[in-house]
Amino acid sequence: MKRSLGAKRLVYPLPVLMVGSYGEDGRPDVCNVGWGCVSVSEPPCVQIALRPIRQTLANIRHTGAFTVGIPSACHEVQADYFGCVSAKQEPDKIGKAGMHAVPSECVNAPIIEEFKLTLECKVVCMHEYGSHVQITGEIVNVLADEDVVGEDGIVNIEKLDPIVVDPSADTYHRIGERIGKIFHDGLALK
Amino acid sequence: MKRSLGAKRLVYPLPVLMVGSYGEDGRPDVCNVGWGCVSVSEPPCVQIALRPIRQTLANIRHTGAFTVGIPSACHEVQADYFGCVSAKQEPDKIGKAGMHAVPSECVNAPIIEEFKLTLECKVVCMHEYGSHVQITGEIVNVLADEDVVGEDGIVNIEKLDPIVVDPSADTYHRIGERIGKIFHDGLALK
């Protein structure tokens, strides 16, 4: 039997994206964004959605750039903190979380050094619908900690240990065991 | 030390969305979409991105509606198959995968009965950038199997057992252990 749950945002999984930007005064900021995904393959783009009130949106409109840090399970408290507190309330959010920002060499946005993987993005378009502004950024480079990348250039997911969100229970989770291979396992049904 | 990996689509995690639609002839179709996320809170919307060549895009342009099924780990082979084969090659994809389509009661799109959670969506806007068309659908209802929902209306993630993708190794994974609570754990740093 099926049950109707109403109009809910139950997409599994939701990501935990750490969006880095510079304020007009040049101060680095980072916020926690759950509405985001790849939106274009060529050129490679990531889309994030922000409420108009968010400081990060004002920052991105000003600089035309942002970064997307992928937090690891060991950063769960900091990642949640970056969603609980605005730079308007706490200008030194990053320092308060014990983290460090350095300038990206590719775009006008900060890299949070502690995140093991960061996408460096320049804004290519924005749209607005309902409560959110959808911002598309072209990924011009990905910066990774040496120790999460193999010699083959493939990221080791166990070493990255990224976080996902359960949108119904509002909980953070690790990514678990590997169960199969893309564009491979389904061929058995062909 | 950090290493530049170039312009890659390394968003962690990627979802595995089973997008259901009707062809012009009324035949139900389903395809595997990895580029998708929540894009608006009010009204609740999901965005998916499709290449113009995909049959699902032609279908959605025709009907103005689609569903998003969330596959469970037990559906990994079928989910991958729905990404390997087009309805142009195999008109009875759904039957061939041992699955069954019934009409949504809310939108003009099919529900795949075997998926334990399905979002029922009507198209509200479309944009195109680069290789993909970004389609925003308002989620008008979510349909869930009774046995994955508690009395409190919260979905049980262990029973749903959804799949995520590792975009670097191109592998499917389960969602793993719970590590924290949203808008809660970060308050410790305040």
Interface residues (C-beta under 8 A of the other chain):
Chain A: M1 K2 R3 S4 L5 G6 A7 K8 R9 L10 V11 Y12 P13 L14 P15 L17 G34 W35 G36 C37 V38 S39 V40 S41 E42 P43 P44 C45 V46 Q47 A49 R51 V68 I70 A73 E76 V77 Q78 A79 D80 Y81 F82 G83 C84 V85 E90 K96 A97 L117 L119 V124 C125 H127 Y129 G130 S131 H132 Q134 T136 E138 I139 V140 N141 V142 L143 A144 D145 E146 V149 G153 I154 V155 I157 L160 P162 I163 V164 V165 D166 P167 S168 A169 D170 T171 Y172 H173 R174 I175 G176 E177 R178 I179 G180 K181 I182 F183 H184 D185 G186 L187 A188 L189 K190
Chain B: M1 K2 R3 S4 L5 G6 A7 K8 R9 L10 V11 Y12 P13 L14 P15 L17 G34 W35 G36 C37 V38 S39 V40 S41 E42 P43 P44 C45 V46 Q47 A49 R51 V68 I70 A73 E76 V77 Q78 A79 D80 Y81 F82 G83 C84 V85 E90 K96 A97 L117 L119 V124 C125 H127 Y129 G130 S131 H132 Q134 T136 E138 I139 V140 N141 V142 L143 A144 D145 E146 V149 G153 I154 V155 I157 L160 P162 I163 V164 V165 D166 P167 S168 A169 D170 T171 Y172 H173 R174 I175 G176 E177 R178 I179 G180 K181 I182 F183 H184 D185 G186 L187 A188 L189 K190
